[in-house]
Amino acid sequence: MQEARIPAAQGDMNRPSGVAQYLSPVVQDLVALHVNAKQAHWHVRGANFIGVHEFLDTVVANAQAGADEVAERIVALGLPIDSRIATVAARTTTPELSPGFQQSDVTVREMVAQLDATLATIYRAIEGLEEIDPVSQDIAIAIAQQLDKDRWFLHSHIAEA
């Protein structure tokens, strides 16, 4: 029986640290997206309330599942991940949400901005992981695909024809 061979990274010869370098910011942005989407969910008001309110739970679930999958990939490669709330608050690229109750159009715009920031981080990871670890890159691609769809669904609440 032939032993399975794990290919070495072509650029950075330390695959785990290379993966963590690109995926740690993804975890931090996904955790921030999860928390901020739940905050927005609780405080949305006005037109399209029920549609936006309920869909934000989908964004929460997708962000949480994505963060879990990415964090577990880093840990599976033998490195820790820091997604403590203070670390996430200090390192996230997501913009700050307005406090308190917001009309649905404001909520949608702010959540689209949250998704845009998170997607930018994920797309940087996808690019950086190409030469380091295709498996980790595939995980990032799948999460980007889901968040692109979430963005489309949210943006459709405010987009003009």
One Martini backbone bead per residue (centre of mass of N, CA, C, O) as a GRO file, in nm:
protein
  161
    1MET     BB    1   0.096   0.037   0.023
    2GLN     BB    2   0.055   0.368  -0.038
    3GLU     BB    3   0.150   0.664   0.076
    4ALA     BB    4   0.035   0.952   0.154
    5ARG     BB    5   0.078   1.271  -0.010
    6ILE     BB    6   0.171   1.591   0.087
    7PRO     BB    7   0.183   1.878  -0.052
    8ALA     BB    8   0.380   2.131  -0.093
    9ALA     BB    9   0.428   2.441  -0.079
   10GLN     BB   10   0.541   2.669  -0.316
   11GLY     BB   11   0.605   2.911  -0.135
   12ASP     BB   12   0.528   2.837   0.155
   13MET     BB   13   0.659   2.573   0.345
   14ASN     BB   14   0.439   2.660   0.571
   15ARG     BB   15   0.128   2.575   0.556
   16PRO     BB   16  -0.016   2.642   0.824
   17SER     BB   17   0.077   2.943   0.845
   18GLY     BB   18  -0.039   3.029   0.571
   19VAL     BB   19  -0.330   2.962   0.631
   20ALA     BB   20  -0.359   3.139   0.888
   21GLN     BB   21  -0.294   3.410   0.755
   22TYR     BB   22  -0.565   3.397   0.569
   23LEU     BB   23  -0.797   3.273   0.774
   24SER     BB   24  -0.812   3.446   1.031
   25PRO     BB   25  -0.958   3.698   0.909
   26VAL     BB   26  -1.207   3.537   0.828
   27VAL     BB   27  -1.303   3.456   1.104
   28GLN     BB   28  -1.327   3.742   1.222
   29ASP     BB   29  -1.536   3.846   1.012
   30LEU     BB   30  -1.751   3.624   1.061
   31VAL     BB   31  -1.803   3.688   1.355
   32ALA     BB   32  -1.887   3.979   1.309
   33LEU     BB   33  -2.118   3.918   1.116
   34HIS     BB   34  -2.284   3.750   1.309
   35VAL     BB   35  -2.324   3.968   1.529
   36ASN     BB   36  -2.433   4.200   1.343
   37ALA     BB   37  -2.677   4.047   1.223
   38LYS     BB   38  -2.819   4.010   1.494
   39GLN     BB   39  -2.845   4.305   1.564
   40ALA     BB   40  -3.011   4.380   1.312
   41HIS     BB   41  -3.245   4.182   1.359
   42TRP     BB   42  -3.346   4.324   1.630
   43HIS     BB   43  -3.358   4.644   1.480
   44VAL     BB   44  -3.552   4.620   1.264
   45ARG     BB   45  -3.758   4.835   1.054
   46GLY     BB   46  -4.030   4.847   0.855
   47ALA     BB   47  -3.995   4.788   0.554
   48ASN     BB   48  -3.955   4.453   0.511
   49PHE     BB   49  -3.921   4.331   0.789
   50ILE     BB   50  -3.964   4.019   0.772
   51GLY     BB   51  -3.761   3.959   0.546
   52VAL     BB   52  -3.511   4.077   0.685
   53HIS     BB   53  -3.526   3.947   0.961
   54GLU     BB   54  -3.518   3.649   0.857
   55PHE     BB   55  -3.261   3.667   0.672
   56LEU     BB   56  -3.055   3.737   0.896
   57ASP     BB   57  -3.051   3.445   1.006
   58THR     BB   58  -2.904   3.333   0.760
   59VAL     BB   59  -2.649   3.499   0.788
   60VAL     BB   60  -2.576   3.399   1.065
   61ALA     BB   61  -2.552   3.097   0.993
   62ASN     BB   62  -2.338   3.128   0.766
   63ALA     BB   63  -2.120   3.268   0.935
   64GLN     BB   64  -2.094   3.054   1.155
   65ALA     BB   65  -2.027   2.813   0.971
   66GLY     BB   66  -1.777   2.941   0.838
   67ALA     BB   67  -1.610   2.990   1.092
   68ASP     BB   68  -1.598   2.696   1.181
   69GLU     BB   69  -1.462   2.576   0.930
   70VAL     BB   70  -1.208   2.755   0.928
   71ALA     BB   71  -1.109   2.702   1.216
   72GLU     BB   72  -1.087   2.391   1.181
   73ARG     BB   73  -0.867   2.403   0.968
   74ILE     BB   74  -0.648   2.531   1.139
   75VAL     BB   75  -0.654   2.318   1.368
   76ALA     BB   76  -0.598   2.068   1.181
   77LEU     BB   77  -0.299   2.204   1.126
   78GLY     BB   78  -0.204   2.292   1.444
   79LEU     BB   79  -0.351   2.567   1.501
   80PRO     BB   80  -0.457   2.842   1.640
   81ILE     BB   81  -0.749   3.047   1.720
   82ASP     BB   82  -0.850   3.400   1.734
   83SER     BB   83  -1.204   3.474   1.850
   84ARG     BB   84  -1.213   3.677   2.042
   85ILE     BB   85  -1.386   3.957   2.089
   86ALA     BB   86  -1.140   4.151   2.111
   87THR     BB   87  -1.002   4.056   1.854
   88VAL     BB   88  -1.228   4.105   1.657
   89ALA     BB   89  -1.265   4.410   1.716
   90ALA     BB   90  -0.960   4.482   1.631
   91ARG     BB   91  -0.959   4.314   1.326
   92THR     BB   92  -1.189   4.389   1.177
   93THR     BB   93  -1.337   4.509   0.855
   94THR     BB   94  -1.598   4.580   0.960
   95PRO     BB   95  -1.835   4.792   0.992
   96GLU     BB   96  -2.013   4.994   1.177
   97LEU     BB   97  -2.302   5.001   1.334
   98SER     BB   98  -2.586   5.129   1.401
   99PRO     BB   99  -2.760   5.220   1.662
  100GLY     BB  100  -3.031   5.065   1.710
  101PHE     BB  101  -3.292   5.147   1.543
  102GLN     BB  102  -3.378   5.056   1.196
  103GLN     BB  103  -3.437   5.087   0.891
  104SER     BB  104  -3.432   4.862   0.643
  105ASP     BB  105  -3.251   5.021   0.441
  106VAL     BB  106  -3.020   5.060   0.642
  107THR     BB  107  -2.972   4.770   0.719
  108VAL     BB  108  -2.906   4.667   0.438
  109ARG     BB  109  -2.668   4.852   0.374
  110GLU     BB  110  -2.498   4.765   0.622
  111MET     BB  111  -2.494   4.457   0.550
  112VAL     BB  112  -2.360   4.485   0.278
  113ALA     BB  113  -2.101   4.607   0.394
  114GLN     BB  114  -2.030   4.363   0.563
  115LEU     BB  115  -2.011   4.164   0.327
  116ASP     BB  116  -1.799   4.314   0.160
  117ALA     BB  117  -1.571   4.298   0.368
  118THR     BB  118  -1.569   3.991   0.398
  119LEU     BB  119  -1.524   3.924   0.098
  120ALA     BB  120  -1.252   4.064   0.068
  121THR     BB  121  -1.108   3.875   0.265
  122ILE     BB  122  -1.172   3.611   0.117
  123TYR     BB  123  -1.043   3.686  -0.161
  124ARG     BB  124  -0.759   3.713  -0.046
  125ALA     BB  125  -0.741   3.419   0.046
  126ILE     BB  126  -0.781   3.283  -0.222
  127GLU     BB  127  -0.531   3.401  -0.354
  128GLY     BB  128  -0.315   3.314  -0.132
  129LEU     BB  129  -0.393   2.990  -0.139
  130GLU     BB  130  -0.322   2.877  -0.419
  131GLU     BB  131  -0.004   2.797  -0.336
  132ILE     BB  132  -0.054   2.657  -0.046
  133ASP     BB  133  -0.390   2.552  -0.024
  134PRO     BB  134  -0.650   2.412  -0.192
  135VAL     BB  135  -0.839   2.327   0.036
  136SER     BB  136  -0.867   2.603   0.171
  137GLN     BB  137  -0.962   2.746  -0.083
  138ASP     BB  138  -1.227   2.585  -0.116
  139ILE     BB  139  -1.355   2.684   0.143
  140ALA     BB  140  -1.353   2.986   0.069
  141ILE     BB  141  -1.521   2.961  -0.189
  142ALA     BB  142  -1.781   2.850  -0.059
  143ILE     BB  143  -1.828   3.097   0.124
  144ALA     BB  144  -1.840   3.309  -0.097
  145GLN     BB  145  -2.081   3.195  -0.245
  146GLN     BB  146  -2.283   3.234  -0.011
  147LEU     BB  147  -2.235   3.544   0.042
  148ASP     BB  148  -2.312   3.637  -0.239
  149LYS     BB  149  -2.604   3.544  -0.211
  150ASP     BB  150  -2.677   3.707   0.041
  151ARG     BB  151  -2.624   3.980  -0.087
  152TRP     BB  152  -2.831   3.963  -0.310
  153PHE     BB  153  -3.081   3.931  -0.131
  154LEU     BB  154  -3.046   4.196   0.021
  155HIS     BB  155  -3.006   4.402  -0.216
  156SER     BB  156  -3.296   4.347  -0.341
  157HIS     BB  157  -3.447   4.543  -0.135
  158ILE     BB  158  -3.295   4.820  -0.286
  159ALA     BB  159  -3.294   4.762  -0.570
  160GLU     BB  160  -3.312   4.873  -0.886
  161ALA     BB  161  -3.426   4.783  -1.207
   0.00000   0.00000   0.00000
